[in-house]
């Protein structure tokens, strides 16, 4: 089964038949079981479900989603000492708010929100229901519903970026439709690395200004003995110069996993959040892009003795 991001192309791999073509009437050609799109300018955004799985789920609709708020705990790298909990509120038939809490040692220290569009495509004869999330930039990600009950539903995302099975559970948490700490990637599928050789993401005034701000604002906590090692904050600066999707990694001086005290982490994190003069990276064709950035702090008994990169 193949769906484009506007649900204008449906291909059933069982009988090798195109059920519906897009409005522009582009020619879709098949090489055995593979769809071949030959035009370089083709604007069809296609998502391929390699193995759709028939289920006994008779219905999955927007009323079911709107009835409750839902949450899941994000699967993240074990070395990331931030825990992330995401909540979804389907506020009407087409809009969902995703609200993500960042927790450090069990306490919420930050949150992000993002507004998405969604729809449901159902093939009831096989019990196949597909939930698709859309972004204004045209990017979408889809998954098949594998399990449904009053309190939870399980979805298998089949695209490369969000691949894997996620369980959404009912929650009583109230989610407000607000843009506080709003963050959204411009191009989810193509995030530039630190070493990208275009005109990379940079800060107004450069690293010199970043370090000046940090050293001026950071106060070494009074009780910081043995708070020694490395703290790295990784984040993404999007094509608008906004930052989000933070990751925290901590090591002691022997490069072993370690957790610093909350006062140190909160101070450094809040200083980084306050760095608001990022210039987005530019590709060689002049297009702004999303880019990973990171700052690493070397500490000795809670005192910053170096900031990387140089």
N, C-alpha and C positions, 0 to 999 in steps of 0.2 A: 504494500500500500504506500503510495506516495502522495503527500499533500503539499501544496505550496503555501506560503505564509498567509495568503488571503483565501485559502481553500478554493482556488479556482481550477486546480488540477487534481484529479483523483485517479490513481492507477491501481487496479486489482491484479496482484501478481499471480493469483490462482488461475485466471483465464487469460492473462496477458492482454488485458483490455483497458483502454482509456475510457473512463466513464464520462469525464467532462473536460473540455479544453478551456484555456483562458480566453478572455474576450478578444485578444489580439490575434488569436488563431495561429499561434506559433506551431511549427511542425515538431512533434516529438517522435524521435526514432528510437527503436529498441534493438540492441545487439544481444541476442539471447535474452537474459533476464535483466540486462542493464539498460538504463535510460541514458541516451546520449543526447546532450544539448550542444549543438555544434556552433551556434552563433556566439561570437565573443561579446556581443552587446546584449545578449539575452538577459532580460530582467526578471526571469522567473526565479523565485527563492524556493528551493525544493528541500523537503525533509523526507528522508527515506526510512521506513520501518522495515528492517530486514526480516523480522519474525514476529508478526502480529499474532497474539495468542487469544484464541476464543475463550470466553469466560461465561459464567452463568449470571452475570450482572444484567438484569433486565432493564434498568434505567439509571441514568446519571445526568442530572440536569442542574440548571442554575439555581433553582429553588433550594435544592439540597445544599449547594455551596453557600448560599446567602443565609441559610438558617442559623449558621454558627460561624464563629471565627476559628481559624485553624492555625496550628503551629507545628514546626519541626525544628530539631536541633541540627544545625549544619554539620556535614561531615567535613572536617578540616584536618590538616596535617597535625600529627601528634606533637610536632615541635612548635606549633603555634599555641602559645599559652593564653590567648584570648579564647573564650568560649563564645559561640554565636548562636543565638536563638532567634529564629525568624517566625513572624506571625503574618497570616494572610487574612484580610477582611474583604470579602466580595461584596462591595457596597451597592452594586446594582447588576443589571444583566450583562454588562460589558467591562466594568472597571473593578480592579482589585488593588488594594493597598498592601504593599509588603513592608513590614516594619521589623528591623533587625536590632536586637540588643547585643551589645558587647559586654561580656562579663569577665572580670579578673578576680580570682579567688572568691567567686560566688557573688560579687557585687557588680551591679550594672554601672558602667562608667561612661558609656556612650551609646548612641543609637543612630540609625539611618533609616530613611524612608524612601520608597520608590513607588510610583504609580504605574500600573501596567494595564493593558487591555487583555481580555481573554475570550475564548469561546469553546464550545464543546461540539465535536463531530462524533456522531454515533452510527454504528453499523449494527443495528439491533438484532439482525438475523444471526449474527455470530457473537453477540454480547460484547462487541468491541466498542469502547468509548475512549475518545482521545481528547485530552485537555490541552489547549494551546495558549501560551502566554505571548503577547505581542508588545513590542516597544515602538515608540514613535519613529525610531530610526529604521524600521523595517525588519529588525532582527526578531526572530521568534524561536521559542523552544517548546517542544511538544512531548507528551508522554501518554502511554496507555494506562488506563485504570485497571489494576489487577485485583483489587479487593475493595469492598465497600461495606460499611456498617453505620449505625447511628452515630458512633463516636470517632470513627477514623476511616480514611481511605488511603490506599497504597497506589502509587503511581511509578511507572518505570519510564524514565526519560531516556530516549534513544538517540539523541544527537550527541556529538562528541564532547561538547563543552559541559553539559549537565548530565552526562551519562551516569546511570545508576538508578537504584530503587529508593524511593523516599516515602516515608509514612507521615501523613498529615493527621494530627489528632485534634479533636475538639477542645477548645479552651474558652474560658469565661473572660479572658483578658479583653479590656476595651481598647480598641485601636481607633485613634482619631485621624481624620483626613486632614493632615497638615504637612507642610513642607519643611519642618524643622530638621536640620541636617539632611536635606534631600540630596541624594546622589544617584546618578545613573550613568552607566558607560555609554559612550557614543557608538562604539564598534565592539560589541562583546566578543566577536569571533577573531579579533586581530589586535591584541594588545602588544604594544612595542616593549621590547626588553631594555634593560639598562644600557646595553651595548649597541643599541640601534644606531646605524651610521648616517641617519638623516640629521636634521637640525633638532637635536633632542630637547626634551622638556627641561626647562631651566627656571630658576627663581630670579625675580627682579633684584639685581644687586649681587647675584651669585651666591655661592656657598659662604663667602666671607660675611655677607649680611645675615644668612641663616645662623651661622655660628655666633655672631655678635648678639643676635636676639636671644639665642639660647643661653649664653653665658650671663647675659644681663638679667634674665628672668629666673633662672634655676637657682634654688637655695638648697645647699646640702643639708639634709635632715640632721637633727641633733644626734640621734641614735642610729648611726650608720656603719658601725664596725662590722667588718666581714661582708659588707655589701659591695663586693668586688667582682668584676667580670665585664660582660658585654651585653648590651641591650640593643636590639635591632627592631625598628619599626619599618615595615614595608607597606606601601600603599600605592594606589593608582591615581594619577592625575589625568583627568579626561580631556577631551578636545576643547572644553570650555575653560580649562584651568582650574576645575573643581577637583577636590580630593576625597577619596573614600576607600572602602574595602580594605581596612587595615589588618595587618598581620603582625603579631608580636612574637619575637624569639629572644630567649634569654639563656646565657651561658655563664658559668663561673670562669675563673682565671685558668682553669685546666680544661676549658672547652667542654664541660659537662653540663647537662641540663640543670637549671637553677631557677628559682623564683625570687626576685627582689621584693623589698617591702612595698606596700601599696602607695606610700607617699612618694617614693621615687618614680614609680610607674605613672601615677596620676599627674605628677608635675610635668614629666617629659611628654606624655601624651597630650596634655592640654596645650603645651607650648607648640607642638607640631600641628595640632588642630588650628591654632591661631596663625599659622603661616599661610597667608591668603594672597600672595602675589606670584603665583605660578604662571609661567607662560607655557602653553601646550606645545608639544613637539610638532614639527612639520616634516612631512614626507618630502621626497625630492620633487614631487609635483606641486608642492605648496599646500597640501591638505593637512589640516590638524588631525592628530591621532591621540588615542589613549596610550599612556606609558607607565610602566612600573617605575617607582622611585623607592629609595630606602635611605635611612639615616641610622648609623650605628654609633652608640655611645660606649666609650671605654671608661669604666668607673673604678676608683680605688677608695674603699671605705665610704662609698656614697658620693664622692667628689668626682666630677667629670674631668678626666685628664686628657681626653682626646675625642674628636668627632670625625667619623668617616662617612663618605669618602673625603679625601684630602681636597 
